[in-house]
Amino acid sequence: MRKTWSGRRRSRGCGGSVRSSAGTPIPSTRTQRAPTEDPSLRTNFGRLAALGLSFDLQIYPHQMEQAAVLARAFPDVRIILDHAGMPISRTEPSLATWREQMRHLARCPNVACKISGIGAQDHHWTAHSIRPVVLGAIEAFGPDRSMFAGNFPVDSLYSTFSRLYSAFSELTADFSADERARLFSGTATETYRLGSAGRPGPVPSG
């Protein structure tokens, strides 16, 4: 088994996933140790803050409790939850579970949410169909820790950049100007340290 990591110097972040030697995801089993409990991962995860790096985390709703344990153990590391926590199933019971897990993870002040990957999870999406996911994520994390993002080139299979951001704009039409500014640029600029100096800032505290 090997861990695959990718560094992003420009955005000062990195991400990770656990895969087999063939490169395929390792299926979850009851006996398998959670990746967040891996001593090597935790040792290296603890080095991120001092290096000015954040961590993009792509997980499913049932893994958010593990992610919360990791976030609480390393409160100085900025964690970005990718693709709104991957709510693959859009049935109401599944969305209710997703919302509960999102609220649980959002209690960790060092975690922000990236609302992205819309098309990969809903190939024929409309503004109406993605409304529960977009607004549910913002409800959990608030505009100060939520950001809109694309997932291109993958998203280009299902929509255009213009269509995607028009939907985001439509769904947040009733938000204040300050809240929309956070969602469309402010949170991302702060989280990924995209300002003129590009220096790591303090992680928000609860």
FILUM-259849 format. One line per 3 residues: number of its first residue (from 1); their letters; for each residue x, y, z of C-alpha. Coordinates in Angstrom, 2 decimals, decimal comma. Example, Ala and Ser with C-alpha at 12.3 -4.5 7.8 and 13.67 -1.06 7.14 Angstrom:
<pts>
1	AS	12,30/-4,50/7,80; 13,67/-1,06/7,14
</pts>
This chain:
<pts>
1	MRK	0,00/0,00/0,00; 1,24/3,46/-0,78; -0,02/6,96/-0,09
4	TWS	-0,24/9,40/-2,95; 0,34/13,06/-2,22; 0,30/16,12/-4,44
7	GRR	1,78/19,48/-3,49; 0,46/22,76/-4,86; 3,07/25,46/-4,36
10	RSR	0,98/28,28/-5,80; -2,01/27,70/-3,54; 0,19/26,57/-0,68
13	GCG	-1,82/23,40/-0,09; -1,65/19,68/-0,51; -4,03/16,76/-0,61
16	GSV	-3,90/13,05/-0,07; -5,66/9,74/-0,55; -4,92/6,13/0,33
19	RSS	-4,55/3,82/-2,68; -3,27/0,38/-3,58; -0,02/-0,19/-5,44
22	AGT	-2,10/-0,40/-8,63; -3,43/3,08/-8,01; -7,01/2,04/-7,27
25	PIP	-8,82/3,24/-4,12; -8,71/0,78/-1,23; -12,27/-0,24/-0,26
28	STR	-13,36/0,44/3,28; -13,77/-2,56/5,58; -14,73/-2,93/9,20
31	TQR	-11,25/-4,18/10,13; -9,24/-1,64/8,18; -7,75/1,18/10,23
34	APT	-9,03/4,63/9,35; -6,46/6,56/7,26; -6,64/9,38/9,81
37	EDP	-5,19/6,98/12,41; -2,13/6,19/10,32; 0,94/7,26/12,38
40	SLR	2,86/8,32/9,26; -0,01/10,48/8,05; -0,42/12,14/11,44
43	TNF	3,31/12,81/11,77; 3,47/14,50/8,39; 0,11/16,21/8,77
46	GRL	1,44/17,94/11,85; 4,20/19,55/9,78; 1,85/21,39/7,42
49	AAL	1,17/24,45/9,57; 4,85/25,29/10,02; 5,33/25,00/6,25
52	GLS	2,43/27,34/5,53; 0,48/24,56/3,83; -3,22/23,75/3,90
55	FDL	-4,78/20,35/3,21; -7,55/19,64/0,69; -9,61/16,70/1,95
58	QIY	-11,90/14,69/-0,32; -14,11/12,36/1,71; -17,64/10,98/1,88
61	PHQ	-20,22/11,86/4,54; -19,60/8,71/6,58; -15,93/9,72/6,96
64	MEQ	-16,57/13,18/8,41; -16,40/12,05/12,01; -12,88/10,74/11,35
67	AAV	-12,02/14,03/9,68; -13,27/15,97/12,70; -10,98/13,94/14,96
70	LAR	-8,04/14,85/12,71; -9,02/18,53/12,58; -9,28/18,76/16,37
73	AFP	-5,92/17,03/16,78; -4,23/19,60/14,51; -6,09/22,89/15,09
76	DVR	-3,32/24,96/13,43; -3,70/23,18/10,07; -6,17/24,64/7,59
79	IIL	-8,34/21,89/6,08; -10,51/22,42/3,01; -13,37/19,96/2,53
82	DHA	-13,62/19,37/-1,21; -16,81/18,93/-3,25; -19,08/19,83/-0,33
85	GMP	-18,35/16,52/1,33; -19,39/14,35/-1,63; -23,16/13,93/-1,10
88	ISR	-23,45/11,31/-3,84; -26,96/10,15/-2,99; -29,55/12,91/-3,24
91	TEP	-32,42/11,10/-1,51; -33,81/13,03/1,45; -32,61/10,47/4,06
94	SLA	-29,11/10,59/2,58; -29,12/14,39/2,47; -30,31/14,51/6,08
97	TWR	-27,33/12,35/7,10; -25,00/14,51/5,02; -26,30/17,70/6,66
100	EQM	-25,80/16,21/10,12; -22,24/15,17/9,31; -21,49/18,57/7,75
103	RHL	-22,64/20,35/10,91; -20,46/18,01/12,98; -17,35/18,75/10,91
106	ARC	-18,14/22,47/10,75; -17,72/22,68/14,52; -13,98/22,54/13,82
109	PNV	-13,02/26,18/13,12; -9,97/25,21/11,06; -12,13/23,49/8,40
112	ACK	-13,56/25,35/5,39; -15,89/23,97/2,71; -15,35/24,11/-1,04
115	ISG	-18,64/23,86/-2,94; -17,42/22,20/-6,12; -17,65/19,03/-8,18
118	IGA	-21,35/19,63/-8,80; -21,47/17,96/-12,21; -19,52/14,88/-11,18
121	QDH	-22,22/14,01/-8,67; -25,26/15,17/-10,70; -24,65/14,88/-14,44
124	HWT	-27,91/16,56/-15,44; -28,00/19,15/-12,72; -30,09/22,28/-12,61
127	AHS	-30,00/25,18/-10,18; -33,03/23,59/-8,52; -31,45/20,14/-8,16
130	IRP	-28,23/21,43/-6,58; -29,99/23,88/-4,28; -30,07/21,53/-1,23
133	VVL	-26,33/20,87/-1,53; -25,25/24,47/-2,10; -27,43/25,98/0,61
136	GAI	-26,91/23,05/2,99; -23,14/23,49/2,82; -23,40/27,23/3,41
139	EAF	-25,80/26,68/6,29; -23,30/24,34/7,96; -20,12/26,37/7,45
142	GPD	-21,43/29,89/6,94; -20,24/32,25/4,18; -17,01/32,98/6,07
145	RSM	-15,89/29,36/5,67; -17,58/28,43/2,40; -16,30/29,07/-1,11
148	FAG	-17,57/28,39/-4,62; -15,25/26,53/-6,97; -15,23/24,67/-10,25
151	NFP	-13,82/21,23/-10,88; -12,59/21,79/-14,39; -11,77/20,11/-16,70
154	VDS	-14,02/17,39/-15,21; -16,96/19,79/-14,87; -16,72/20,61/-18,59
157	LYS	-18,29/17,20/-19,26; -21,52/18,41/-17,69; -21,64/22,21/-17,96
160	TFS	-19,72/25,38/-18,66; -18,00/27,70/-16,20; -20,53/30,40/-17,01
163	RLY	-23,51/28,13/-16,37; -22,06/26,89/-13,09; -21,36/30,31/-11,67
166	SAF	-24,67/31,66/-12,91; -26,34/28,93/-10,85; -24,28/29,86/-7,80
169	SEL	-25,28/33,48/-8,29; -28,96/32,60/-8,65; -28,97/30,47/-5,52
172	TAD	-27,39/33,21/-3,41; -29,36/36,14/-4,83; -30,93/36,79/-1,43
175	FSA	-27,60/36,85/0,41; -26,01/40,15/1,43; -23,26/41,72/-0,67
178	DER	-20,69/40,87/2,01; -21,81/37,23/2,15; -21,63/36,88/-1,62
181	ARL	-18,18/38,46/-1,64; -17,00/35,83/0,83; -18,53/32,96/-1,16
184	FSG	-17,24/34,05/-4,56; -13,76/35,25/-3,58; -13,08/36,27/0,01
187	TAT	-13,04/32,85/1,67; -10,85/31,35/-1,07; -8,43/34,29/-0,98
190	ETY	-8,06/34,00/2,78; -7,96/30,20/2,98; -5,43/29,70/0,18
193	RLG	-3,49/32,87/1,09; -3,84/34,41/-2,36; -3,20/37,98/-1,21
196	SAG	-0,31/40,09/-2,39; 2,11/38,76/0,24; 0,90/35,16/0,10
199	RPG	1,95/34,56/3,65; 0,24/32,09/5,97; -2,30/33,82/8,18
202	PVP	-3,69/32,64/11,51; -6,15/29,76/11,44; -9,60/30,90/12,64
205	SG	-10,31/29,87/16,21; -13,66/28,99/17,70
</pts>
